Amino acid sequence: MNKTIEKRLTRSEVPEELTWDLSSLFSGMDAWEAELESVREDLKAFGKYKGKLGTGASVLLECLTAQERLAMKLIKVLTYASLNQSSDGTDPVNQANSARAAQVRTEVNAALSFIDSEILSLPEGAIEAYINEEPGLEAFRKNLLELLDTKKHRLSPETEETLAALGEVHSAPYTIYNLSKLADMEFSPIQDKDGNELPVSFALFENRYEFSADTDLRRKAYDSFVKTLKQYKNTIAGTYATEVKKQVTLARLRNYESVTHMLLEPQKVTIEMYNNQLDIIFKELAPHMRRYAKLKKEVLGLDELRFCDLKAPFDPEFNPETTYEEASEIIMESLKVMGPEYSEIINRGFEERWVDLADNVGKSTGAFCSSPYGAHPYILITWQNNMRGAFTLAHEFGHAGHFYLANKEQRIMNTRPSMYFVEAPSTMNEMLLAQHLMDKTEDARMRRWVILQLLGTYYHNFVTHLLEGEFQRRVYAFAEKGGALTAKKLTEIKGDVLSEFWGDSVVLDEGASLTWMRQPHYYMGLYPYTYSAGLTASTAVAKLIKEEGQPAVDRWLEVLRAGGTMKPLELMNHAGVDMSTPQPIKDAVAYVGSLIDDLEKSYDGH
């Protein structure tokens, strides 16, 4: 291996075609600066509505319309700063602009907190009367009625304004976590078998070393990774404990039954649906995954299967090399079933540089899709020239296709569905890609490889994220009883979750118990468990598309266009799946079991 290849590029060295084109947001920094100031300027106009929202339907409509226009400006300002920060978090300009954008968001939230407070102080029935009287308010109906539902949890207008003004303080744990992880943590380099020194970073570990077929290299990288994590465990524990205390305190102040009730409320999900998702998969998937772990240990010929071996490839010699161009063609082919309009959106994404695929110093790890209203979606990924990357890309394009349609069909306040549904359109595209690859090949090894990719998707959503969800559930329960969340306690809780799930099929070391340090999702409410909800739905819908064809596709597209105008249960029901019962979850787990059966059969006699 040539050492020069391993030097990571700085952002300025990256060829333009590997980066996203942010010009659909702003032509450049000057235009962004001007819009940032314009948002501040617009805020001044809201003074005339303060104390006046009870004077009539037309005043309320005027105020809400002005708020909507401001939101459309603000989202672009925030997205531009955040995408620049994600592409290079080491750049001081990006850091500063990110902070300035956050400050403006806080100013907006504080200045406009009176709107919700005044609406909530209107007499009973006033809002319904306003909507009946003023047709323009119809578009705001859903949000207004949802706001009225929160009335019993609202504090005084002064307190709400104070809390809103502390916005940056409330998001501080997440900010500090990211700075520690992406800017401060330094990992010792490792040596490959030829004596070359290789760098280790969060991104390289999670995108490359964890999936490495070289057991020695993989374990060395893991040891280097864990060694640095251990040095930061008290800092990150303090940061996460602060996040949890914040949520627990807010839930108490707002008179919620529990922090879980508070965090599920915006998702429009019942406690029972939440618990079903965690309980059924945790219990029923464990025996299948233990079979998977034992098979991996045998196939790889390992003396023991360590936690850091779980993502090692089963069949490392067979890793179809795929360029970004080839991946884009395969993805386009696999999504033809979705029809011309959807295909055209995805095609634009490839043609118009919606994707940032470079690897550079300071770039955010993982992959995400950001879909600002009034511009097209943006996808961040670190492209590694393999087919696994094609699945990640198809996943992010699932988000892009969804929000492109929702943004086009709905007004800004009605685009976002519940978080519980958000991962369904993304995992759906992974299902369609797998289906396409299966239909296209008779080759036993390729078929096995596709099964492994699907298992990679289920592993990500039904194991990694689900075990995070279970960890979160236990952390909140412990915190609500007044327990102190030290690094030792968090490590213990994570260790228990892992050992109950994996049993003795995996050797769990201290590093495994430190995985609570790796996840940004813990700072985003009850997010981790929703990955399994989305994949449960897309597993069922993919099956319906296979069985019914066009009618199922049409229903699915209607669901995507609906954005946030329906509750998650309604969305999924419309697509043909009843998530109020445990059945779809049990079916999805059984499907994973059948994939593992197929995998075992493919190795019989080997």
N, C-alpha and C positions, 0 to 999 in steps of 0.2 A: 504493500500500500504506500503510495507516494505521500509524504508528509504534507506537501503543499496543498493537497486536496482537502486536508482536514482543517485548514485555517478557515474560520467562518468569516464570511464577507461582512463588511459594515454596510449599513443601509445605502450609503451613497455609491457603493461599488456594485450594487445589484442592477442587472440589466432591466430597463424599463418594462419590457414585455412580461417580466415575471411579477410585476407589481400591479396593484389595482389602480384604476384611473378615477381619482376623486373629483374630477371636474364636473360630474353631474351634481355634486354638492356645491362646490365653490371653485371659481376659476383660479384661486390662489389665496395666499395668506391675507392679502389686503382686503379681498372681498369678504373673507371670514371675519376679519377685524370689524369691518363696517357693519356686518349683520349682527355681530355681538353687541355693538353699541346701539344698533337699531332696536334690538330686543329691550335693552335698558330704557331707551327712549319711549317705546310703546307702553312700558309699565306705568309711566306717569299718567296715561289716559284713564287708568282704572279708578283713580281717585273719585271721579264723578259718579261711579256706581256704588261706592261704599255707603252703606246705610239706606240704599234706595231700592234694593231688590224686591222689597215687599210692596212697592208702589204700583206694580202692574206687570202683566205678561210681556208687554213689548220691551220694557226695561230689562227684564231677565233675559229675553232673547238677544237683545243687543249686547249685553255683557257676556253671555255664553259664546256668541259668535266672535266677539273680540278675543276671548280666551282661546277659542279654537284657532284663530289666525296666528295668535302668539305661539301656540303649541307647535304649529307647522314650521314657524321660523326657528323656534328653540331646538326642535328635534334635529334639524340639519346642523345647527351650530354645535350641539353636543356630539353628534355622530362624527362630524369632521375631526373634532379634537380627539375623540376616543379612538377613531381608526388610525390617526397618525400616531397616537400613543401606543396602540397595539402593534403597529409596524416597526416602531423603534422606541422602546421605553427608556433607553439610555440617553436619548437626545434631550438636553435641557430645555429647548424650545417647546418640544412636545409635552414635557412634564409641566412646564409653566402654563401652556395653553389649556392643558387638561384641568389644571387647578382653577384657571380663570373661568372655564366653562362650568365647572362644578359650582363655583361661587355665584355665577349668574343664575344657574338653576335654583340654588338656594334662595336668592333674592326674589326670583319669580314665585317660588312656592310660598314664601313668607308674605309677599305682597298680595297674592291672590287667595290666601287661606280664608279671607273674609267671605269669599263666594260660597264655599260649602257651609261655613258657619251660619251665614244669613239664610241660606235655603233651608237649613235644618231648623232655624228658629221661626219659620213661617207657620201659621196656624195649620192644624190638621186639615187635609183636603185641599189646601191652597194650590199645591203643585199640580194636582190632577185637574183642577179648575183652569189653571193657566194653560195647560196643554190642550184642553178642549177649546179654549178661547183663541189660542194662537197656533195656527197650523205649523209655523216654523219651528216650534218647540218639539214637534213629533220626533225629529231626528235625535233629540236629546233625551227622549222618554226613558230608555233603558238605563242610562247613567243616572238620571235624576231619581228614578225609583230605587236603584241600587244604593244610592247615597242615603235615601230616606231609611232604608233597611239598617244603616249603620248608626242611626240616630241614638240608640241606647248606649252606644260606645263612644260618643263624642264628648270631649271635655269643653270647658268654657272657651269662647272665641279667643280670649287673651292667651289661654294655655295652648290652644291649637296654633296660634301665631308664633308663640315662643318655640314650640316643638318644631315647627316648620323652619324657623330661623336657625335651628341647630342641625339642619340637614347634613352639613359636611361632617359634623361631629358624629352623627348617627352612621354615616357611611365610612367613618375612619377605620374601623376594624378591617374592612375589606381592602381599603387603600393601603394600610400598613402591611397586611398580609401579602398583597401583590408586590409591594416594594421589597419586602424581605426576600420573597421568592425569586423575583425577576431581576432585581438590581443588586442585592447584597450578597446572596448566597454564592459562595465559590466552592467548587468541587475539585478534589485532587484528580489530576489526569491519571489515566491508566495505561498499561502497556499491552499491546497485542502480542501474539506469539512470535512475531518477527522483531519484537523490541521497539516497534514504533510507539511513540507517545501519542495517546488520543485524548482529546478534551472531553470532559463530562459537564453537562449543564442539565437543567430541568428539562428543556426541550429535547436534547439529544437522548437523555435517559428514557423519557416517555415515548418518543417517536422512533427511536432506533434500538438502543441497547436492550430494552425490555423484550423486544421481539427478535433479538439476535439468536441465531442458531448455534453460535459458539458459546457453549456452556461456561467455559472458563472466563471469557470476555464479559458475558452477561452477569455472572456472579461478581466479578471484579467491579464492574460498573455499579452494581447494586450496593456493594460494600462502600464504595466511594460516596455514593448518593446518601446512604443511611448515615454514614459518619458525619456528613455536613448537617443532615436533618437533626441529628442528636444535639448538635451544638446550638440549634435554634429552638429546641422544643419548648423551653420555658417562655420565650418571646411569643411564639405562635400560640401557645396555650393561653397566655395572658390576652392575646388579641382575640382569640376565639371565645374565651370566657366572657370577654366584654360584649361581644356580639350577642351571646346567649342571654347575658344579664339584661341587656337592652330590650330584647324581645320579651323576656319574662316580666320585666318591669312594666313595659307598655301594655302587655296583656292584663296585668293587675290594675293599672291605672284606668284602663278602658273597660274594666268589668267583664272581661271574657272569662268563660268557664276555665279555659286553659290557654296556654300559648299556642297549642295545636289548633284550637278553635279559631283563634285570631288569624293564624297564618293560612288556614284553609278557607277562610271566608272569601277573600278575593278570587280564589280558585273555583268557588261554587261547587265544592265537593263535600260530601258528608264524612263525618268521622269514620263511619262504617266502611265507606268506599276506600278511604285512606288505609285503614287497618286491614281490610281484605287484601289489598295490593301487597302489603308487607307480609302479612301472616301466611297467605297461601303460597307465595313464591318462596319465602324463606324456608317453609316446612317441606313443600312438595318438590321443589327443584333440587334441594340438597342431595338426595340420593342419586339423582341423575348426574350432578356435577362431580360427585365423588367417583362415580364410574369413569367420568371424563378424565379426572385427575389420575386415576390408577392406570387408565389406558395410556395417557401421555407419558407416565413414568416408564411403562414397559416399552413403548415405541421408541422413546428417546434413549433407552438403555441406561437410565440414571439409577444410582444407588438409593437416592431418596429424591422426592420431588419437593423442592423448596418453594417457598412463596414466590421467589423471583423467577422460578421456572414456569409459572402458570401461563405466561404469554409466549413462551418459546414456540417456534413453529413445529408442527407435527412432521411436516414433510419439507424440510428446508431446501432440499435440492430443487424442489418444484415451487418456484416463486415467480410466476409469470411476470417478467419485466414488462412494464407498461409505461410508455411516455405519456405525458400530459395530453398530447394530441390524440393518441390512441384511446386513452381513458375517456376523453370527451366524446369520441365517436361511439364507443360502446354504451356510454350513459345515454346518449341521444337515441340510439337504437332501442335500448331497453324501455325508454319512456314513450315510445311511439304509441303504445297502448292507451296512453292518456289523451291522445288526440292532438290535432294541429295547433290549437291555441296554446296549450301547455308546452308543447315541443318548441314552439317559436320563442317562448319566454326563456327556456333553458338555452336555446341556441344563441340568443342575444347575450346571455351571461358569458358564454365562451368567446363570442366575437368581440364584445365591448369591454373586455378586461374588468369584469366584476370581481375577479378572483386574484388574491395576493398569494402566490405560491412559493415565493423565495424563502430561503433560509438565511437569516442574517442575525447578527448580534443584536440583542435587545428586543427581538420579535416575540410576541406573545406565544405561549405554548398552546398545543391543542388545535382545535378548529372551531370556528363559529360563523354564523351568518347574521349580519346586521341589516335590517330592512327599514331605513328611514322613509317616512311618508314624504311623498313629493320628489323622491329620487328613486333609483333602482336599488336592489339589494347588493350587499357586499359580502364576500366570503373570504375568510382567512384560513389558510391551510399551509402546512410545510410539506411540499411535494417531495416524495422519496422514490419516484419511478417504480412503484410496484402496484399490483392490483388491489392490495388492501387500501391504498390511497384512493382508488376509484370508488370504493364503497363509502369512504369518508366524504368524498366529493359529491357523490350521489345524495348522501344524507343532507349535506348543507344545501344542495340545490333543491331538496325537498322543502326546506324552510323558505328558500328564495321564491320558489314557485307559489307556495302558499301565500306568502305576504305580498308578493307582486299582485296576485289576484284579489286578495282582501283589500289592499291599499287602493286598487283601481275601482273596486265596487263599493267600498264603504267610506264614510267620512272618518277623519282621524280618530275620533273618540270611539269608533265602533270597529276598529280593525283587529284588535288583539283578542283572541279567544283565551279561555282559561289556560293557565300553565299546564293543567292536567291533560289538555289536548295537544299542546304545542309540539310534542315529539312524535305525534302520529304521522303527519305528512312527511317528516324527514325519514323515519324508519320505513315508511311505505316505499320510498324510492329504493332503499336497500333491498327490500323484498322483491321489487320488480326487477332490479339488476340481477339478483341471484337467480330468479325465475328465468330470465333471458339467457343467462350463461348456461343454466342447466338444459334448457331447450335446445341450445345451439351445439351441445357436445355429446358425443357417445363415449369419449375417452374416460375410462374409469378413474384415472388419476386426477383429471380436471374436475370431474364430478365430485370427487372427494374434497378437492380443494375448495369448491363452491360451498359444500357443506361446512367446511372449516370456516369460511368467511361468514356464513350465516351464524355459526356458533360464536364467531367473534362479535357479531352484532348483539346476540342474546347475552353473551358474557358481559359486554359493556353495559347493557341496560338492565338485565335481570340478575347480574351478579355484582359487578363493581358498584353501579349506582344504587342497586337495591340494598346492598350491605351498608352503603353510606346512609341510605334512608333509615335503615334499622338502627344504625349508630345514632343518627340524629334523634330518633324517637326516644332512645334510652337516655341520651344526653339531656333532652328537655325534661323528661320525667325526673331525672336525678336533680336537675337544677331547680325544678319547681318545689322539690322537697327541701330546698335550701342547701343542697350539697355543693361543696367547693370544687370547681373544675380545674384541677391542677394538671400538669403534663402527665403525672403519674396516673391520675384517675382516667383521663382521656385515653391513654395508652391501654389501660386495663379494660375499659369498655370496648375499645376497638378489638383488642385481643379476644375478648369473650365472644363478640359477634362472629369473628373469623373462625374461632375453634368450634363454635356450635354448628356453623354451616359446613365446614370442611371436614370435621371429625379428624380421624388420623390419616386422611388421604393426602394431606399436605403438611410438610414440616414448617411450622410457623415460628419465625424468629422475632427478635425485638423490632427489626425493621418493618415486619408485617404489621405489627401493632402501632407503628408510627404513621401508617398511611392516612390517619386523620389529618396529618400536616400537609397532605398533597392536594386537597380539594378546595377550589374556590367556591364550590356550590353551597358550602355550609353558610356562606354569607348572603345567600339569595333566598331566604325563607325556606319553605318546604319544597325544594326543587328536586333533589335527587330521586325521590320515589316516583315522580311524574314520568321519568324516562320509561319506567316499566309499564305505566298506564298507557302511554303513547304506543309502545311496541305491542302491547296486548291488543289494542284497537287495530293497528295496522296489520298484525298477523291475521286477524279475523277478516278485515276488508280485502287483503290480498287474496285470501282464499275465495271470497265472494266474487272478486274480479275474474279469478280463474274459472269459477263455475258459471257465472252469469254473463260475463263480458260487458258489453256497452252499458246496460242499465246500471250496473254497479259503478262503472267509471263515471257516468253522468251524476249519480248521487254524490260520489266523492268530490267531484269538481264543485257541485253546489255547496257542499260543506266547506270547501276551501274558500269559496267566494263569500261565504256568510261571515267570515272574520269573527268578530266578537258579538254578533247580533243574537247568537244562541248560547245557552249554557252548555257545558261540556257533555252532559248526558243527552241533551237534545241533538247536539252535533253528531255524537256517535250513534244515537238511535236513527238519525236521518241516513247515516251511512249503512245502517243495517246491523248494528252491534248494541246489545243491551248491557252496559257496564254497571247497572245497578245490581246485577247478580254476580256471584263468584264464577259462573260458568265460563265466560271468555278467558278469565285468568287461568282456570284449570285447563282449558283447551290449549292455551299458549304454552303452558308448562309441559303438557303432554306432547305437544309438537316438538319442543326442545328435546324431550326424551326420545322421540322417534328419530331425530337427527343424530343423537348419540348412538342409537341402535344401528343406524346406517353406517356411522363411522366405525363402530366396532366390527361390523360385518366386512367393511372394506379392508380391515386388517386381519381377518380370520385366515389362518393358514400361513400368515407371514412370520 
